[in-house]
Amino acid sequence: MHKTTHRPSTRDIEELARLAREARGEYGRGKTPKSEFRRLGFKILRALAAELGLDENAYDLRFQPGGPAGSGESVLHADTVYVQFCQDTGYGLMFRGCRSRTDYTGKTNQWWPYARLADWDGFVSAVRKAGASAPAAAPLPPLPVRYSL
């Protein structure tokens, strides 16, 4: 039986990596590649969400445009994982486990070099592992009631 894959094209991966690498300085002049970075980021993040088995209502996609000198940030935020594509600072893209879509600090940041994004199966596996190590948030106990006389 043929396994369905949601792997992004090599061309899209290479173009996202190029835009992330070359972000410094060129984003503030003329026609900005920020919209292309956003489009490709969302396309690849949707493919990642599909590979992780996430229903489209089980995650948020966001884009923070940032200032004129940067690429902006494309973000996938689900209940168990947070993945961010942004201008390459030498570390690559960032991902981590989290406990909910309102958990903005999550577990330990992990990095995946843009140059290795073509290893799609390895990347998906690393993100899946980060999410598996982050159990869903338990409900908070009620606050104690204190009375003063």
Backbone as CSV, one residue per row, in Angstrom:
resi,resn,N_x,N_y,N_z,CA_x,CA_y,CA_z,C_x,C_y,C_z
1,MET,0.837,-1.176,0.000,0.000,0.000,0.000,0.887,1.246,0.000
2,HIS,0.510,2.223,-0.781,1.269,3.465,-0.916,1.009,4.377,0.277
3,LYS,2.076,4.812,0.906,1.962,5.727,2.039,1.857,7.160,1.519
4,THR,0.853,7.877,1.979,0.683,9.278,1.591,1.707,10.117,2.341
5,THR,2.369,10.985,1.604,3.329,11.882,2.242,2.945,13.322,1.929
6,HIS,3.255,14.183,2.803,2.955,15.603,2.633,4.250,16.390,2.503
7,ARG,5.264,15.709,2.032,6.596,16.287,1.904,6.567,17.514,0.977
8,PRO,7.126,18.626,1.446,7.218,19.800,0.563,8.254,19.546,-0.528
9,SER,8.167,20.292,-1.606,9.117,20.099,-2.705,10.510,20.569,-2.289
10,THR,11.508,19.957,-2.885,12.898,20.355,-2.632,13.090,21.818,-3.004
11,ARG,12.448,22.237,-4.074,12.560,23.637,-4.524,12.040,24.599,-3.453
12,ASP,10.881,24.281,-2.856,10.320,25.148,-1.807,11.236,25.206,-0.588
13,ILE,11.781,24.052,-0.202,12.694,24.003,0.948,13.939,24.837,0.679
14,GLU,14.528,24.675,-0.499,15.739,25.429,-0.845,15.470,26.923,-0.907
15,GLU,14.298,27.306,-1.429,13.964,28.732,-1.521,13.732,29.332,-0.131
16,LEU,13.049,28.610,0.753,12.858,29.098,2.127,14.212,29.267,2.818
17,ALA,15.095,28.292,2.644,16.425,28.368,3.255,17.204,29.559,2.705
18,ARG,17.112,29.794,1.401,17.807,30.941,0.790,17.278,32.255,1.361
19,LEU,15.965,32.380,1.443,15.382,33.608,1.985,15.774,33.813,3.449
20,ALA,15.837,32.744,4.210,16.235,32.848,5.624,17.694,33.271,5.741
21,ARG,18.559,32.724,4.891,19.991,33.052,4.923,20.250,34.489,4.498
22,GLU,19.552,34.925,3.468,19.839,36.229,2.869,18.998,37.355,3.448
23,ALA,18.333,37.108,4.546,17.417,38.099,5.111,18.112,39.381,5.528
24,ARG,19.326,39.280,5.993,19.982,40.466,6.548,20.140,41.567,5.505
25,GLY,19.496,42.705,5.760,19.721,43.876,4.942,18.827,44.040,3.743
26,GLU,18.378,42.991,3.080,17.651,43.176,1.833,16.148,43.338,2.013
27,TYR,15.637,43.132,3.217,14.199,43.174,3.402,13.616,44.575,3.416
28,GLY,14.414,45.580,3.630,13.878,46.925,3.739,13.819,47.694,2.438
29,ARG,14.312,47.134,1.343,14.398,47.883,0.087,13.473,47.310,-0.977
30,GLY,12.758,48.187,-1.657,11.955,47.763,-2.799,10.921,46.705,-2.452
31,LYS,10.687,45.809,-3.422,9.725,44.723,-3.209,10.346,43.711,-2.267
32,THR,9.766,43.576,-1.119,10.315,42.709,-0.090,10.007,41.231,-0.342
33,PRO,10.948,40.348,-0.065,10.678,38.910,-0.156,9.945,38.381,1.086
34,LYS,9.536,39.291,1.968,8.842,38.890,3.188,7.567,38.105,2.872
35,SER,6.836,38.541,1.871,5.593,37.834,1.511,5.893,36.433,0.989
36,GLU,6.984,36.267,0.261,7.378,34.939,-0.233,7.850,34.065,0.929
37,PHE,8.572,34.651,1.881,9.009,33.913,3.062,7.785,33.424,3.841
38,ARG,6.795,34.286,3.977,5.552,33.922,4.675,4.834,32.808,3.924
39,ARG,4.677,32.958,2.605,3.960,31.965,1.800,4.630,30.591,1.885
40,LEU,5.944,30.558,1.683,6.666,29.286,1.737,6.673,28.706,3.153
41,GLY,6.846,29.569,4.144,6.827,29.110,5.525,5.509,28.436,5.865
42,PHE,4.397,29.075,5.503,3.086,28.487,5.778,2.882,27.189,5.005
43,LYS,3.329,27.158,3.757,3.175,25.949,2.949,3.917,24.767,3.592
44,ILE,5.138,25.013,4.030,5.943,23.948,4.640,5.410,23.596,6.026
45,LEU,4.962,24.583,6.789,4.394,24.299,8.106,3.082,23.517,8.000
46,ARG,2.275,23.796,6.965,1.055,22.999,6.756,1.413,21.552,6.420
47,ALA,2.454,21.366,5.616,2.914,20.007,5.294,3.388,19.304,6.567
48,LEU,4.096,20.016,7.426,4.554,19.445,8.691,3.354,19.054,9.559
49,ALA,2.363,19.924,9.657,1.171,19.630,10.456,0.479,18.365,9.932
50,ALA,0.397,18.225,8.619,-0.216,17.030,8.032,0.600,15.784,8.366
51,GLU,1.920,15.880,8.285,2.793,14.744,8.628,2.642,14.353,10.092
52,LEU,2.397,15.337,10.944,2.220,15.067,12.372,0.814,14.568,12.682
53,GLY,-0.051,14.555,11.664,-1.419,14.080,11.857,-2.327,15.092,12.531
54,LEU,-1.983,16.370,12.418,-2.789,17.416,13.055,-3.928,17.845,12.139
55,ASP,-5.127,17.864,12.651,-6.273,18.399,11.933,-6.071,19.908,11.819
56,GLU,-6.604,20.524,10.779,-6.361,21.965,10.602,-6.930,22.825,11.723
57,ASN,-7.837,22.292,12.528,-8.342,23.030,13.689,-7.515,22.775,14.942
58,ALA,-6.472,21.936,14.826,-5.664,21.565,15.993,-4.374,22.373,16.103
59,TYR,-4.219,23.392,15.256,-3.018,24.213,15.317,-3.317,25.606,14.776
60,ASP,-2.444,26.534,15.124,-2.524,27.902,14.606,-1.310,28.159,13.735
61,LEU,-1.500,28.903,12.652,-0.394,29.427,11.857,-0.406,30.928,12.033
62,ARG,0.746,31.476,12.359,0.855,32.923,12.566,2.082,33.445,11.817
63,PHE,2.025,34.717,11.495,3.179,35.392,10.909,3.361,36.721,11.613
64,GLN,4.548,36.916,12.179,4.901,38.196,12.767,5.870,38.852,11.772
65,PRO,5.477,39.949,11.144,6.305,40.519,10.088,7.612,41.145,10.555
66,GLY,7.701,41.563,11.802,8.944,42.180,12.267,9.203,43.506,11.574
67,GLY,10.416,43.987,11.696,10.794,45.269,11.115,11.314,45.141,9.697
68,PRO,11.809,46.247,9.131,12.240,46.252,7.736,13.519,45.463,7.462
69,ALA,14.294,45.149,8.465,15.572,44.478,8.227,15.524,42.969,8.460
70,GLY,14.349,42.411,8.706,14.280,40.976,8.996,13.258,40.262,8.141
71,SER,13.291,38.946,8.226,12.421,38.112,7.407,11.008,38.006,7.959
72,GLY,10.837,38.262,9.244,9.585,37.957,9.900,9.661,36.531,10.430
73,GLU,8.577,36.078,11.052,8.545,34.735,11.640,7.261,34.034,11.245
74,SER,7.394,32.846,10.652,6.250,31.977,10.385,6.213,30.942,11.498
75,VAL,5.054,30.788,12.139,4.944,29.939,13.326,3.800,28.948,13.184
76,LEU,4.075,27.697,13.537,3.043,26.683,13.730,2.993,26.433,15.235
77,HIS,1.804,26.587,15.831,1.653,26.397,17.268,0.481,25.457,17.496
78,ALA,0.790,24.251,17.965,-0.230,23.250,18.284,-0.228,23.029,19.785
79,ASP,-1.027,22.082,20.243,-1.091,21.822,21.681,0.176,21.179,22.223
80,THR,0.969,20.527,21.352,2.176,19.839,21.837,3.465,20.314,21.183
81,VAL,3.398,21.089,20.097,4.623,21.566,19.441,4.502,23.022,19.020
82,TYR,5.666,23.681,18.988,5.799,25.064,18.539,6.974,25.070,17.572
83,VAL,6.746,25.492,16.324,7.800,25.501,15.298,7.856,26.907,14.703
84,GLN,9.067,27.450,14.578,9.237,28.827,14.104,10.291,28.879,13.007
85,PHE,9.889,29.410,11.854,10.833,29.714,10.773,11.093,31.212,10.825
86,CYS,12.348,31.598,10.858,12.683,33.016,10.816,14.049,33.181,10.166
87,GLN,14.491,34.399,10.093,15.800,34.711,9.529,16.853,33.831,10.185
88,ASP,17.728,33.250,9.384,18.747,32.329,9.900,19.833,33.104,10.627
89,THR,19.978,32.817,11.905,20.998,33.473,12.719,22.220,32.572,12.904
90,GLY,22.243,31.452,12.172,23.331,30.506,12.304,22.907,29.217,12.982
91,TYR,21.780,29.278,13.700,21.276,28.085,14.378,20.306,27.304,13.497
92,GLY,19.541,27.998,12.683,18.517,27.363,11.866,17.140,27.689,12.393
93,LEU,16.187,26.809,12.117,14.827,27.037,12.584,14.662,26.446,13.978
94,MET,13.717,26.969,14.717,13.554,26.572,16.120,12.257,25.790,16.286
95,PHE,12.316,24.760,17.132,11.118,24.020,17.504,11.253,23.564,18.948
96,ARG,10.125,23.289,19.567,10.133,22.797,20.946,8.774,22.175,21.254
97,GLY,8.745,21.376,22.284,7.488,20.867,22.798,6.816,21.963,23.608
98,CYS,5.496,21.885,23.707,4.756,22.830,24.536,3.539,22.106,25.105
99,ARG,2.839,22.747,26.004,1.708,22.100,26.684,0.341,22.541,26.184
100,SER,0.304,23.614,25.399,-0.968,24.087,24.849,-0.670,25.189,23.839
101,ARG,-1.712,25.649,23.178,-1.540,26.756,22.235,-1.420,28.097,22.939
102,THR,-1.529,28.096,24.250,-1.286,29.330,25.005,0.027,29.242,25.780
103,ASP,0.800,28.188,25.535,2.111,28.014,26.165,3.156,28.626,25.219
104,TYR,3.644,29.809,25.558,4.579,30.519,24.680,6.033,30.348,25.100
105,THR,6.290,29.633,26.169,7.670,29.373,26.584,8.047,27.921,26.381
106,GLY,7.141,27.003,26.620,7.337,25.597,26.306,8.546,24.942,26.935
107,LYS,8.955,23.871,26.310,10.118,23.097,26.741,11.381,23.733,26.164
108,THR,12.469,22.990,26.177,13.759,23.488,25.700,13.733,23.742,24.185
109,ASN,14.233,24.896,23.775,14.356,25.190,22.348,15.326,24.208,21.703
110,GLN,14.963,23.739,20.534,15.824,22.876,19.744,15.967,23.508,18.375
111,TRP,17.081,23.225,17.721,17.389,23.895,16.452,17.628,22.868,15.356
112,TRP,17.176,23.186,14.150,17.371,22.341,12.985,17.913,23.247,11.876
113,PRO,19.125,22.968,11.385,19.701,23.839,10.346,18.849,23.850,9.078
114,TYR,18.681,25.002,8.492,17.937,25.097,7.233,18.564,24.185,6.173
115,ALA,19.881,24.054,6.191,20.576,23.203,5.220,20.158,21.738,5.344
116,ARG,19.651,21.342,6.518,19.217,19.952,6.718,17.708,19.774,6.598
117,LEU,16.991,20.819,6.224,15.543,20.719,6.105,15.136,19.756,4.987
118,ALA,16.016,19.529,4.036,15.735,18.550,2.980,15.633,17.131,3.554
119,ASP,16.209,16.892,4.722,16.027,15.616,5.427,14.674,15.699,6.134
120,TRP,13.628,15.691,5.352,12.273,15.904,5.838,11.880,14.884,6.897
121,ASP,12.164,13.605,6.647,11.790,12.562,7.600,12.491,12.764,8.950
122,GLY,13.760,13.166,8.912,14.490,13.430,10.149,13.914,14.619,10.900
123,PHE,13.557,15.668,10.157,12.977,16.856,10.771,11.624,16.528,11.413
124,VAL,10.756,15.845,10.673,9.440,15.480,11.208,9.603,14.622,12.464
125,SER,10.535,13.681,12.420,10.785,12.810,13.572,11.245,13.609,14.789
126,ALA,12.138,14.577,14.578,12.641,15.402,15.682,11.516,16.241,16.292
127,VAL,10.667,16.820,15.446,9.549,17.631,15.947,8.553,16.739,16.683
128,ARG,8.269,15.567,16.114,7.344,14.628,16.760,7.862,14.225,18.141
129,LYS,9.163,13.961,18.226,9.775,13.577,19.499,9.675,14.723,20.517
130,ALA,9.929,15.945,20.077,9.820,17.102,20.978,8.393,17.242,21.504
131,GLY,7.412,17.006,20.636,6.014,17.102,21.045,5.595,15.975,21.966
132,ALA,6.160,14.792,21.746,5.809,13.641,22.588,6.334,13.816,24.006
133,SER,7.392,14.593,24.152,7.960,14.796,25.489,7.255,15.914,26.239
134,ALA,6.220,16.463,25.633,5.497,17.571,26.254,4.041,17.168,26.452
135,PRO,3.716,16.565,27.583,2.325,16.154,27.802,1.388,17.356,27.851
136,ALA,0.149,17.094,27.515,-0.850,18.165,27.558,-0.941,18.739,28.966
137,ALA,-1.276,19.987,29.036,-1.356,20.663,30.333,-2.464,20.062,31.187
138,ALA,-2.148,19.829,32.431,-3.153,19.354,33.383,-3.939,20.562,33.871
139,PRO,-5.211,20.360,34.191,-5.975,21.498,34.711,-5.370,21.984,36.025
140,LEU,-5.397,23.273,36.202,-4.862,23.857,37.435,-5.833,23.619,38.579
141,PRO,-5.299,23.358,39.772,-6.196,23.197,40.928,-6.824,24.546,41.263
142,PRO,-7.977,24.525,41.903,-8.608,25.807,42.265,-7.750,26.541,43.292
143,LEU,-7.791,27.836,43.214,-7.065,28.648,44.191,-7.745,28.542,45.546
144,PRO,-6.958,28.535,46.611,-7.574,28.479,47.940,-8.337,29.775,48.222
145,VAL,-9.415,29.624,48.905,-10.225,30.786,49.268,-9.757,31.244,50.640
146,ARG,-9.442,32.513,50.734,-8.999,33.061,52.023,-9.974,34.152,52.451
147,TYR,-10.394,34.025,53.650,-11.287,35.015,54.208,-10.549,35.805,55.277
148,SER,-10.779,37.055,55.322,-10.212,37.849,56.395,-11.349,38.560,57.113
149,LEU,-11.201,38.650,58.385,-12.246,39.306,59.177,-11.820,40.650,59.640
